[in-house]
C-alpha cells in the first residue's frame, strides 16, 4: 500500500477522545494503511507542512486554517463537525 496521508495530531487523537468524531473514525478505518503520523511539533506547523509536501502526502487535520499559508500543500479535514472559533476571533 502507498502512503497518501500525513495525519496531524488532532486526527491521531480522535479514537481516544471523549467524543470521537464518527466521520474521522470512518476515514481512519478506510485509509489506515495509507497513513503516516507526524511527530508532534507543537510550535512549528511548518515542519508538519514540509513533511507532507516533500513526500507528496495529503495532510489531514481539523485545523485547516493554519495550513492555508503553505503553497503546494494538499490539506483535508475528515471531520464533519463545525470548526471551533479561534480565541482571537471569539466574541467576549
C-alpha positions as CSV (number, residue, x, y, z in Angstrom):
1,X,0.0,0.0,0.0
2,X,1.2,3.5,-0.8
3,X,1.3,6.3,1.8
4,X,-1.2,9.0,0.8
5,X,-1.9,10.9,4.0
6,X,0.0,12.5,6.9
7,X,-2.1,12.7,10.0
8,X,-1.9,15.8,12.2
9,X,-2.1,15.1,16.0
10,X,-5.7,16.3,16.2
11,X,-6.6,13.4,13.9
12,X,-4.5,10.8,15.5
13,X,-6.0,11.6,19.0
14,X,-9.6,11.2,17.7
15,X,-10.1,7.5,18.6
16,X,-9.2,8.2,22.3
17,X,-11.2,11.4,22.7
18,X,-14.3,11.5,25.0
19,X,-16.5,12.2,22.0
20,X,-14.7,10.8,18.9
21,X,-15.9,12.2,15.6
22,X,-17.5,9.3,13.7
23,X,-16.6,10.8,10.3
24,X,-12.9,10.7,11.2
25,X,-13.1,7.2,12.7
26,X,-14.7,6.0,9.4
27,X,-11.9,7.6,7.3
28,X,-9.2,6.2,9.6
29,X,-10.7,2.7,9.2
30,X,-10.9,3.1,5.4
31,X,-7.4,4.7,4.9
32,X,-5.4,3.4,7.9
33,X,-2.8,1.6,5.9
34,X,-2.2,4.7,3.7
35,X,-1.5,7.0,6.7
36,X,1.7,8.3,8.3
37,X,1.8,10.0,11.6
38,X,3.6,13.3,12.1
39,X,5.8,13.6,15.1
40,X,4.2,16.2,17.4
41,X,5.8,19.6,16.9
42,X,3.6,21.9,18.9
43,X,5.2,25.2,18.0
44,X,6.1,24.6,14.3
45,X,3.3,23.8,11.9
46,X,5.8,24.5,9.1
47,X,7.6,21.2,9.9
48,X,4.4,19.2,9.5
49,X,3.5,21.0,6.3
50,X,7.0,20.5,4.9
51,X,7.0,16.8,5.6
52,X,3.6,16.4,3.9
53,X,4.7,18.5,0.9
54,X,8.1,16.9,0.3
55,X,6.6,13.4,0.4
56,X,3.6,14.4,-1.6
57,X,1.2,13.4,1.1
58,X,-2.2,14.9,1.9
59,X,-2.1,16.5,5.3
60,X,-5.2,15.5,7.3
61,X,-6.1,17.9,10.1
62,X,-9.1,19.6,11.7
63,X,-7.0,22.7,11.8
64,X,-7.0,23.6,8.1
65,X,-7.0,27.3,8.7
66,X,-3.4,27.4,10.0
67,X,-2.1,25.4,6.9
68,X,-3.6,27.7,4.2
69,X,-0.5,29.8,4.1
70,X,1.6,26.9,2.7
71,X,1.7,26.7,-1.1
72,X,1.7,23.3,-2.8
73,X,0.2,21.6,0.2
74,X,-2.9,19.4,-0.1
75,X,-5.0,19.6,3.1
76,X,-8.1,17.6,4.0
77,X,-10.4,17.8,7.0
78,X,-12.1,14.5,7.6
79,X,-14.3,15.9,10.3
80,X,-17.9,16.9,9.6
81,X,-18.1,18.9,12.8
82,X,-18.2,22.7,12.7
83,X,-14.7,24.1,13.5
84,X,-14.4,25.9,16.8
85,X,-13.6,29.7,16.5
86,X,-10.1,30.6,17.3
87,X,-9.6,32.5,20.6
88,X,-8.6,35.6,18.6
89,X,-12.0,35.8,16.8
90,X,-14.2,34.6,19.6
91,X,-16.6,37.2,20.9
92,X,-16.1,38.2,24.5
